[in-house]
Amino acid sequence: MEDGTLSTPGHCGDTDSDFDVFQWDSREDCEVRQILDRIADKWSLLVIALLDNKKMRFTELKREIDGISQRMLARTLRHLERDGLVKRTVFPVVPPRVDYELTPLGESLHETIKALVTWTEAHQQEIARARETYDLSGSSRG
């Protein structure tokens, strides 16, 4: 085994008291990275935001999320359900009715997403100015 290689695949970081949570393992097979990749994609964030304290049907979600395809919404919901963030309830009626809602775990993530949105709203003008300054300076950066 190579020096510094962890003996358990998928294990990331160290659990010692000196561990810095902001220095997680960036390897592709890192569980933390995989979870962050999943929950931080634009479709997952929108689904989680829309399901805040309410149940929605697939067609309602599709109608509310501009630009998402039916296939991508189905895939996103499946992944969020697999990760324990969304609960899917099927009602035995004709035609079948399926509701989606956040689980308690999903609700706790929603709180973090709200904080991110609040930060973005508070700093959007600053970011717009930084972008404008960057764009005006030319694209000769390498």
MOHUBEL-V914434 format. One record per run of one state. SS is the DSSP state (hx for helix, st for strand, lp for the rest). FROM is the first residue (numbers start at 1). TO is the last residue. If there is no record, write none. Layout:
# MOHUBEL-V914434
ss | from | to
SS | FROM | TO
SS | FROM | TO
This chain:
# MOHUBEL-V914434
ss | from | to
lp | 1 | 20
hx | 21 | 23
lp | 24 | 30
hx | 31 | 39
lp | 40 | 41
hx | 42 | 50
lp | 51 | 55
st | 56 | 57
hx | 58 | 64
lp | 65 | 69
hx | 70 | 82
lp | 83 | 85
st | 86 | 91
lp | 92 | 96
st | 97 | 102
lp | 103 | 103
hx | 104 | 136
lp | 137 | 142
